[in-house]
Amino acid sequence: MNISVLPANSKDAIARAARLLGDGKPVAFPTDTVYGVGTHAFIAKAIERLYAVKERPRDKAIPVLLAAAADLPLVAREIPPAAQRLADAFWPGALTLVLPRHLALPLVLTAGGDSVAVRVPDHSAVRALIVALNAPLAATSANLSGQPSPVTAQEVTKQLDERLDLVLDGGPCPGGRPSTVLDLTCDPPRLLRAGPVTVTALRAILPDMV
């Protein structure tokens, strides 16, 4: 089975991708950073399949993508004021926030942990896909674990051909870098990964960040 590659700006392609995701199958798509591969965030078996597709270690949690900051209560049981300030400033965008996980999320998603990494991507196609699915996406970079993160649909197919049914092709990803990751489950908040949202920009909102 070869991957079908369809244009990400096609409503029919988005609808097909949403159907596959609803059936528990992973789909690859462009984001504002790199190409991602994702599944329905509330279907445990789909998340297990995502681990298998990527050959991802089961002790590495998978982040979640939302269509809008207003959907945070779907995936986080606590939303500190700092999270709202950061979302207002940087979402949609390349900032991932680590928050206490909602108990409705499968434990396999968070590798058994009590927190979840979440962001709203600055890419209309993936947000449209989340809206069409009517659920958050469990999503990570569309590569085999340990390999370079792809920035084109062609790079996705080279690594994941015959492992997926569909790639949404949105052209080269404009960011090309993974998102900044900030942990809000600790006090003070801690920067876990540097990225497009700079330390200076974050400290303007969270001066005590470490």
C-alpha positions in Angstrom: 0.0 0.0 0.0 1.4 3.4 -1.0 0.5 6.7 0.6 -2.1 8.9 -1.1 -0.8 12.5 -1.3 -3.6 15.1 -1.6 -3.5 18.9 -1.4 -4.0 20.2 2.1 -6.2 23.0 0.9 -8.8 20.6 -0.5 -12.0 20.3 1.5 -12.4 16.8 0.1 -8.9 15.8 1.3 -9.6 17.3 4.7 -12.9 15.3 4.9 -11.1 12.1 3.9 -8.4 12.7 6.4 -11.0 13.3 9.2 -12.7 10.0 8.3 -9.4 8.1 8.5 -8.6 9.7 11.9 -12.1 8.9 13.1 -11.5 5.3 12.2 -8.3 5.3 14.3 -5.8 5.6 11.4 -2.9 8.0 11.4 -2.6 10.8 8.9 0.3 13.1 8.1 -0.2 16.9 7.5 1.7 20.2 7.4 2.1 22.5 10.4 3.8 25.8 11.0 6.9 24.0 12.2 7.5 20.6 10.5 5.2 18.0 9.0 3.3 16.1 11.6 1.6 12.7 11.9 -1.4 12.4 14.1 -4.3 10.4 15.4 -7.5 11.0 17.3 -6.4 12.1 20.8 -9.1 10.1 22.6 -8.7 6.7 20.9 -6.1 4.7 22.8 -5.6 2.1 20.0 -5.0 4.8 17.5 -2.3 6.3 19.7 -0.7 2.9 20.1 -0.7 2.6 16.3 1.0 6.0 16.0 3.8 4.8 18.3 4.2 1.7 16.0 4.2 3.8 12.8 7.0 6.0 14.1 8.8 3.3 16.0 8.6 5.7 18.9 9.7 4.6 22.4 6.6 4.1 24.5 8.1 6.2 27.3 8.0 9.3 25.1 4.7 11.1 25.5 2.9 12.5 22.4 1.8 16.1 22.2 -1.7 17.3 21.4 -2.8 19.9 18.8 -5.9 22.0 19.2 -7.8 24.2 16.7 -8.1 27.1 19.2 -7.1 28.0 22.7 -10.7 27.8 23.8 -10.4 24.0 23.5 -7.8 23.8 26.3 -10.4 22.4 28.8 -10.7 19.3 26.6 -7.2 18.2 27.3 -6.1 20.0 30.5 -7.7 19.7 33.9 -6.1 22.9 35.2 -5.4 26.0 33.2 -3.2 28.5 35.1 -3.5 32.2 34.4 -0.1 32.1 32.8 -1.3 29.6 30.2 -4.0 32.0 29.1 -1.6 34.9 28.9 0.8 32.8 26.8 -2.0 31.5 24.6 -3.2 35.1 24.0 0.3 36.2 23.0 1.6 33.2 21.0 -1.2 31.1 19.7 -1.7 30.1 17.0 2.1 29.6 16.9 5.2 27.6 17.7 4.8 27.4 21.5 3.9 24.2 23.3 2.6 24.4 26.8 2.9 21.5 29.3 -0.2 21.3 31.5 -1.9 18.8 33.9 -3.6 16.3 31.6 -7.4 15.9 31.5 -8.4 12.5 32.9 -10.3 11.8 29.7 -7.0 11.5 27.7 -5.7 8.0 27.4 -2.6 7.3 29.5 -0.8 5.9 26.5 -0.8 9.4 25.1 1.2 10.8 28.0 3.3 7.7 28.5 1.7 7.1 31.8 2.5 10.7 33.1 0.2 13.3 34.6 0.9 16.1 32.1 0.2 16.8 28.5 2.0 19.0 25.9 -0.4 21.1 23.9 -0.4 23.9 21.3 -2.5 25.6 18.6 -0.5 25.4 15.3 -0.3 28.5 13.0 -1.4 26.5 10.0 -5.0 26.7 8.6 -5.0 23.2 7.1 -4.2 21.3 10.3 -6.7 23.5 12.3 -9.3 22.8 9.6 -8.6 19.1 10.1 -9.0 19.3 13.8 -12.3 21.1 13.3 -13.5 18.5 10.8 -12.5 15.7 13.2 -14.2 17.5 16.1 -11.5 16.3 18.4 -7.9 17.2 19.3 -5.1 15.5 17.5 -2.4 13.4 19.2 0.5 14.5 16.9 4.2 14.4 16.6 6.8 14.9 13.8 6.1 12.7 10.7 9.4 10.8 10.8 10.8 7.6 12.1 12.0 8.0 15.6 15.5 9.5 15.6 15.4 10.6 12.0 15.2 14.2 10.7 11.9 15.9 11.0 10.4 16.4 7.5 9.5 19.8 6.1 7.9 18.5 2.9 5.3 15.9 2.0 8.0 14.1 -0.1 10.2 13.7 2.9 7.3 12.2 4.8 6.7 9.6 2.1 10.4 8.6 2.0 10.3 7.7 5.7 6.7 6.5 6.2 5.6 5.0 2.9 3.4 2.0 3.4 2.8 2.9 7.0 0.2 5.6 6.3 -2.9 5.9 4.1 -2.7 9.6 3.5 -0.5 12.7 3.6 -1.9 16.2 3.2 0.6 18.2 1.1 0.8 21.8 2.0 4.1 22.5 0.4 7.3 23.2 2.4 6.6 24.0 6.1 7.4 27.7 6.8 9.0 27.1 10.2 11.2 24.1 9.7 12.0 24.0 13.5 10.2 22.2 16.3 8.2 24.4 18.7 9.4 26.0 21.9 8.3 23.9 24.9 7.4 25.4 28.3 6.4 23.5 31.4 3.7 25.2 33.4 3.2 22.3 35.8 6.1 23.5 38.0 6.7 26.8 39.8 8.5 28.7 38.4 7.7 27.6 34.8 10.6 25.8 33.1 11.8 26.0 29.5 12.2 22.5 28.2 13.1 23.2 24.6 14.3 26.3 22.9 12.6 27.1 19.6 11.0 29.8 17.5 9.4 31.6 20.5 12.4 33.1 22.2 13.4 33.2 25.8 13.2 37.0 25.6 9.6 36.9 24.4 8.6 34.4 27.1 10.3 36.4 29.9 8.3 39.4 28.9 5.2 37.5 30.2 6.9 35.1 32.7 9.9 37.0 34.2 10.5 34.1 36.7 10.8 31.4 34.0 13.9 29.2 34.4 
